[in-house]
Amino acid sequence: MAIDPTLVIRGGTVVDGTGAAPFEADIAIAGDRIVAVESRIAARGTEEIDARGMVVAPGFVDIHTHYDGQVTWTGEVTPSSLHGVTTVVMGNCGVGFAPCRPAEHELLIKLMEGVEDIPEPVLTAGLPWNWESFGDYMNALAARRYDIDVATQLPHAALRVYVMGERGADREPATQADRAEMRRLAAEAMQAGALGFATSRTINHRASDGRHIPTLTAEEAELTEIALGLKDAGKGVMQVVSDLRDLEGEFAMLCRMVEASGRPLSVSLAQNDRSPQRWRKTLDLLERATARGLPIKAQVCGRPVGLLLGLELSRNPFVSHPTYKKFAHLPLAERVAAMRKPEIRAALLTEEPDASADMLARTTNYAKIFRLGDPPDYEQPPEQSLAGIAARTGRRPEEIAYDALLEREGRGQLYVPFLNYSDGDLEAARAMLTHRDTIPGLGDGGAHCGIICDASFTTHLLTHWARDRKRGPKLPLEWVVAAQARRTAAAVGLDDRGVLMPGWKADLNVIDFDRLTLRAPEVTYDLPTGGRRLMQRAEGYVAAVVSGAVTYRDGAATGTRPGRVVRGAQAASA
C-alpha cells in the first residue's frame, strides 16, 4: 500500500506499548495517525527523525493530575509534558472548578488551595471563569491549544456545592432531590465530554480555611446516585481517594457502586507509616472483587510520595521556630544572610519549635529526611538519612539540615518520603506496581506547588526501574512502557492511544535511553502574579510527538501545540 507520510521515525528500537519485546523498525505517520510500523519504510516523510540507537515508545498517559486551573491560562502542560506524557487526566480527588456559579468561585479556590497547594492569588488572577456548567468548562478548554492532550473528570466537590450551596460545603446529607439533581448533572457532564467522576473521602483534604472537603462524609446513597448518572450516560469511569478507615466496610461500598452502575473505578493506594502492611489487605480485597468480575483498579506509584523542604518552599525544619518566624517574611537573599549570622544559627539550633506533632513528624524526623542530590536518588538507604549522616560524623542532624538548606544561596532542598517508604526501600512499591490489578498514577502534576514534585513519575519509572535500580530487582523496559501507556489509557477508556501500531493515535517519544536523566526539582516563578511552583526537568527525551506533530526537541518546546481537550472515552483503533 502506497503511503504519503508527514513524519517518518527511522531505525529506532520500538517498545510498542503492548509489552512485547523491543524490535528495530521505522514508523510512518500521516496526519495524527500511525500508518505503518515496518523494518524499512521506503516512502520519505515531509519530516524525518533519525532514531538509530534510540528507544521509540508511545506517549505516556498520566491519569492523575490537577491541571484544572493551569490549562485555562496556558497551553504548556508542564512539568508533565517534559516527561514523555502526551495525555493527562485532570479533575482527580473530587476538586476542580466546574460546575460553578459566580458566588462559589471563592469557595472552590480555597478548596483547591488547601487540598492541592495551589496559591489563592495564582488562581484568582489566572482563572478566567468563562464557564458555569461543566459543558461550558469543556467548551472553554476546547477553544485553547496545548502541547499535549487534556481530559478531565467531573469533580464531586464542585458538583455538590453547585447543587446544595452552603449545605453541600458544610457536609450536610444530600436530600433525595439533591441526589437526583447530581445524577442528572453527572449524566449531562459525561455527555459533554467528561472522562469520569472523581471524589475524595480523606481527612487530609481540607480547604485553606481549615474546612474539610465537602465530599468527606457523603453517604453511599449520594455516591451511588452519581454513579447511576454515569450508567444513564453509558460512559465514564470513577476515581476515589479515601483513607479507607473502615477498610472492609468502605471497600464493600465501593464495590456496590461499581455493581450498581457497571462503570469502572480506581482507588488510590500507597504504603502508610501508621499501618505499613495495610496495603496488602487492600490488595487482597481488590483481588476478591476483580475475581467477581468487578472492573476496579488501584492507582499506585513506583517511588515514595515525598515532601520537599527548603527555604523557598512551603516548609523547612525551622519554619516553626520563634526566631525564624521573625524574618520568614523577608526575601530569600535576606533570610539566607540572616541565617548565616552566628547568633541566628545558635538560636535556631537550640530553641524549641512551635508546631503540631504532625508537622514536626514531617519536618524534623531526621531518620526519614534525606539530601536528594542531582540527579535525585529516591531510594536511599537509612544510613544516608540526616540521622544516619549525623551518627557517622558526630554532628547533630539539625546542623546538617541547616547547612544543606543554605547551599546554592539558600536553594538547597531536603526530601521526606512519607508514603511508600516505611521499610526504607521501594520493595512495597514494586509489589504494588506489579500487581495484576493496579496501574501507575498519583503523580499530581499541576498541584502541590511548594511542597511536592511528583509529575516526573513517568521518567523515574524508566530510569530507576528499567535501568538504574541497585537495591533490588529491576523491571523490563517493555513492561514499564506498557504500564504507563497502554494500561493507563485503557483504564480510563482512551482506547485510541498508548500503542505504536497502524491506526493508533500518533503520540510517541524518541528517547536516548542511555542518556535519560531526571534532574533535581527547582523552584520557578512563572505562574500568574509571579506565583511559585516546583519544576522538574529531564534530559534524554530527543523528541515528543503529539497527534503526529513534534512538540519538543531535546526538552525544548517547538511552539507547536496540537494538543486538544479530549471529550470522553475514545474508540479502539482499527
N, C-alpha and C positions, 0 to 999 in steps of 0.2 A: 504494500500500500504506500503510495506516494504521500509524503508529509511535507509541510512547509512550516518548519518550526520558527518561533520567535526567539527561543533560547535553547541552546544545547549545552549540557554539562558533560564534559568528556573525561573518560578514563578514571573516574573516581571509584573508591571502594564503597559500594552501595550497601547500606544497612537499611533494609526497606521498610521496617516497622512491623513486619509480620512475626518477628522472632526467628526468621530463617538466618542461616549463616551468611556472612558478608560475601559479596561477589563483585567482580570488576565489570563495569558497564558504562555506557553512555545513556544520558536521559534527555529526551526531547520534549519540549513544552511548546504548546501553541495556545496563545491567549492565557487563560487561567487554569488550563488542564494539562496534565501529563499525557503525551500521546504515544510515547514509545520508551521502553527500557530494554536496550539490546547491547550485545557485546560490542557492536560497532554500528553507528548510525552514519550513513553516507551524506545525508542532507545537511547543508550548512544552515546554522541559525542566524537570524538577524544579529543576535548577540551570542557569544560563546564564553564559557568559563572552563579553564584548564584545571581539572580536579585530580590530576595524577598525584598519587601519594596522599590524597585527602579522603576523609570519610564523607559520604553524602548520605544524609539522614532526613527523614520527614521533619517538618516543623513540629515543635512540641506544643501540646495543648495543656495549658495551665488552668485547671478547673476551680481554683480557689484564690481569687483576688478581690481587691477592693478599689478598683479604679473608677468607681461610680461617679465621683466628682471630677477627677483628673481628666477624664475623656470629654468633659463638657467645656474645657478651656484649652486643651492642647491635643495635637494629633500624634504626639510621641508617647507611646505607652511604655515608658521606661520606669524602672530598670528591666522589666520582663523582656522587652523586645531586644535587649542586649544579650540575652541568654538563650537564644535559639527558639524562643517562644513565638509562635505565629498566630495563636488564638488564645485569648483569655476569657474566662467566665467570671463575671462580677456579681454583685448582689448577695454575696455569701453572708452567713451569720445573721441573717434577718435584718441587716441595716442597709439603707440606701435612701434615695431621695424621691421616689415615686411609688404610688400616687401621693400627692401632697398639695394642700391648699396654702395660700399665702400665710395664713395665720399660724401654720405649723412649721414654717421654714426654720425658725429658731430652735424649735424642739428637735428636729431631725439633725440640725447642725451640731447641737450639743451632744446628741447621741453618737454621731459619727466621731466627734472629737474625743469623747470619753472611751468608746469601745475600740476605736481604731487609731487613736493618737494622731489625728489629722487636725492641725490647729484651726480654731474658730475663725481667726482673721483671714486665713487662706480660703476657707470655704465661703465665708461671707463675701469676699471680694471676687472669688473665682466662679461661683455658681451663677449661671445666667437666669435660672428659674423660668425658662421659657416653656414650661410644661405644667400640667396639673395631673392628668391621668397618666397611667403607665403607658398607654398608647402614645400620648403626647411626648413622653420621655423618649420612647423608641424613635419617634419621628425626629426629635431634636438630635439624637445621635446619628440617625440616617443622613442628616444634612451635612455631617462632618466627614473628614477623611483621615485615616490613621495609618501608622506604619505596620500595624498588624490588625487582625480581625478582633472584634469585641462582641461578646454575647453577655446577656445579663439575665438575672432572675428577679422575680417579684419578692421584695423583702417584707417579711411578716410585720416588723415594727412599723414601717410606713403604712402598710395596709391597715393594721389595727387602729392606728391613730386616725387615719383618714376616715374610717367607718365609725369609730367610737369617740373621737375627740379626747378630751381630758380623761374620760373614763378609761379609755384604752391606755393612755400614758400612765395612769395610776394603777394599772393592772387589775381593774375590776373584771369580774367574769362577764363574758360576752353573752348577750341575750340571744334567744332564738332568731330574732330579727337581725341582730348583728352578724350572727354566723351565716345566715342566708345571704346577706349582702356581701360578706367576704367571699363566699363561694362564687357568687355571680361575678365579682370583680376578678377573682383568680382565673376563672374561665376566660373572661374578657382579656386579661393580660396574656394568657397563653395564646389566644388567637391573634393578639397584637404582635407577638414575637418573643415573649419571654421564654427562656430556655427551661425555666422551672420556678420553684418556690423555695425560699430558704428561711429558716427560723433559728433562734438561739434560746437555750434553756440553761445557761451557765451564769452563776452569780458573779463571775469575773467581768461580765459585760454590764457596764454602768455608763450613764451619761456623764458629762463633765460636771454636772451639778450634783452628782452622787446618787441620782435615782437609778434603780435597777432598770434594765431593758424592759420595755413594755410586754415582751413575749415570755418573760421568765416563767411565769406560772400559768400560762394559757392552758385551759383544760383540754382534755382529749377530744371532747365534742367539737371544740373550735378547730383544732388541728385536723380532725377527720373531715369536717365540713369543707375546709380549704382544699384538702387532698381530693375530695369529691369534685371540687371545681376543676381540678386537672383532669379527672376522669370525664367530666362533662365535655371538656375540650378535646379529649382523646389524645393528649400530648402533655409533655412536661415531666421533669424529674424533681425530686425533693432533696434538700440538703439540711442537715441538722447538726448543730453543735450543742452538746449537753454535758453536764457534769455526771450524768448517769448515777446520781447518788443512790437511788434505789435501782441498782443495775438490772436485776431481772424484771422488776415491775415496769420500768420505763422502756426497756428494750422490747418487752412484750407489747407495750402500747405502740411503739414504732412499727412493729410487725403488723398490728391490727390496722394501722393507717395504710400500709402497703397492701394488705389483703383487701381492704375496703375499696381502694382506688385503683389497684392494679398498676400503679406508677412506681418506677424505680426510686430508690432512696440511698443516700450516702450519709454516713455519720463520722464525725471526726474522732480519731483515735491516736493517743500518744501515751508514753510511759510517764507516770507522775511520781515524784519522790514520796508523796504521802502514802501511796499504795502502789509500790513498784511492780507488783505482779498482777494488778487488776486488768491490764490489757490482755492477758492470757484468757481470763474469764470472759471478757468481751468477745474475743475471737471464738471461744467455744460456743457462745450464744449465736454468733454470726454464722458459724458452720451449721448449726442446727436449723437456722432459718433458711439458709440457701439450700440445704438438703431437702427442705419442703418446697423448694421452687420459688422462694421469695427473692425478687431482684434487689438485694441490699449489698452495698459495698461499704467498707471503711476507708476513709481518706487518711493516709499516713504520710510521714516524711522520712527521708533517709539520713537525716542528721538531727542534732538537737535543735529544738526551738530555743534560741538563745538571746538574752538581753545584751546590748552593748552599753557600756558605761564610759562616760567621758565628760570633759569639761564643756564640750559643745553640745552634749546630748541631754536628754531629759533627766538622767540620774547619774550619780557617781558616788563612791563610798563616803564622800564628805559632805554631800549636799544637805544633810540634816544637822550638821554641826553648827552651833551658835556662831562661831567665828566666820564660817563660810557664808552663812546667811547674810552677814553684814556687807559682803561685796558680791553676792551672787548675781545682782542686777547689772554689774559692770560689763563692758565689752570683754571679749575673750582675752585680748592682749593685756588689759589691766588686771584681770583676775590672775593671769599667769604671773605677772610682775608681783602681785601681792603674795601669791603662794611661794615665790622664790625668796621671800624675806624670812630669815631665820626665826623671828618671833611668831610669824604666822604658821610656819611649819610646825614649830613646837606646840602651838595651841591645838592645831588640827590633829596632831598625832597623839594628844593626851586627853582632850576633853570628850565627854560623853555625847553621843548624837541624840537628837530629839526626834525619834522616828518610831513607827509601829514595828511590832515584831516581824511582820511580813516584809516590810521594806528592808529591815536590817538583814533578814534571811537572804534577800535577793542581792543586796549590795555589799554586805560585809562578811559573807560566809566564804572566807578565803580558800577553803578547801575545794570550792566549786567555782573559783574565779581564775581565769587564765589570760595570759597575754596572747592575742590572736595571731599576730605575725602577718607578713605579706610575702608570699601567698598565705592565706589563713589556714590554720590546721584546726579542724572541727572535731578531731578525735584524739585529744591529748591525754596521756596517762596522768593519774593523780599526782605523781611526783613533779609534774610540770605546772601544777596549780601554784598560786601565790603562796599558799601554806606550805607546799612541798619545797618551793624555792627557799622560803624562809627557814625551814628546818635544815636545809643543806648549808645555808650561808650564815646562819646565826643572826639574821636580821628579822625584824618584825614584818609580817605581811603588809601591815598598813604603810610602812615605809616604801616597800616595793611598789605598792599600788600608787602611792603619791608620786614617786619618780616616774612611773610609767605614764601617768596622766599628763605630766609636764613635757613628755617627749614631743618632738615635732611642733614646738612652740604652742604646746597645750592641746594638740590634736591627737595625743595618744589615746588608745581605746583598750578596754578590758572586756572580756567575754564571759558571760554567765550562762551555761547550758542548763535551763531549768525544766525542760521536758526531754525525754528520750536519753537521759544520761545518768540515771540512778545508779548504774553499775560501773560507771567510769569508762564505758566503751559503747560502741554502737551495735552490739550484738542483738539487743532487743529491737532496735530499729531495723536491722537486717531481717529478723524473723517476721516482723510486721510487714515489711516491704515486700517480702517474697511469698506471703500467704496468698492462697488462691482467691480469697475474697476481698482483697484490698487493691487500692490504686493510689499512686502518688498524688499528693495535694498539699494544702495548708501553707503554701508559700506566702500568702497575704500581700502580694505585690500591690503597691499603692497605699499601704497602711503603715501604721507604727513608725511614723516619720522620724521620731527622735529616740527610738529605743531598740527596734528590731529591724534586721535587713535580711530577709529570707527569700526574696524573689529570685535569688540565684540558685535555688534548689536544683533546677534543671542542669545547670553546668556542674554543680557539685556531684550529682548522680553520675555524670560522665567521668569526671576526673578522679573522684575518690573511689567510687565503687567499681568502675570498669578498668581503672589503670593504676592508681596510686596507693590503695589501702595496704597498710603494713600490719595492722593489729588484728587481722582476722581474714576470713575468705573474701575474695572479690566476687563480682557478678559479671557474667558475659556482656559484652558491649551490645550485642543484638537484643538481649533481654532488657537492658536499661532503656534502649531506644524505644522498643515496643511498649514498655510500661508507661512512658510519658508522651507517647504519640498516639498509637492506635488504641491502647486500652483506655487512656483518659478520654479520648474523643468518643469512643463507643459508650462509655459510661454516662455521658450526657446527651447522647443522641446525635452527635455530629459524625454521621456515617459517610461523609464525603471526603474526609481528610485523615492524615496520620499514617498513610501507606504510600510508598512510591511504586505505583503501578499505573498503566494506561487507564484513563478515565477518571482518575482521582484528582482532587484539587492540587494545584502546583504550589504547595507550601513546603519549603525544604531548606536545609542548611548544608553548606560546604564547610567542613571543619578540618583544620590542621590538628588532628587529634594528639599527635606527639607534643605539639606546642600549646595545646589548650591549657590556659592558666586562669584561675579565679583570683582576682585582685582583692585586696583588703577593702572593706567598706570605707567610704569617705562622706563627709558632710558637704552638701551643696545648698545654695540659697536661691533656687530657681522656681519656687512656687509663687503664686500670686502674692503680692505685698512683700516679696523677698523672703517668703517662708522657707524654713529649713526642712530638709529631708535627708535621709541616708541614701546613698547611691553606691552601687557595686558594679564594677565592670569586669570584663573578661577579655583575654587575648586568645586568638586562635580561631575565632569564627571568621572564616575567609569571606563568606558571602551568606546573606539571608535572602530568601526568595519568598514573596507572598503573592498569591494569585498570579504567578508567572513573572512578577517584576522584582528586580533586585532592589531591596530596601536598605541593606547595609553592606559595606565592603570593609573588611578589617576593622569592624566595630564602629565605623563612621557612617552616619546616615547619608544616603544618597539624595534625600529630599523627595523621593518618590513615595507616595502614600496610597497604595492600592487597598489598604485595609478598610473594611466596611462593618457596620453593625450586622450581626447575624440574627436573622429573625427565626428563632425556634429551631427545632430539630431539622437536620439536613438528610436527604435521602441517600441511601447507599449508592456508591458509584458502580457503573456497569463493569 
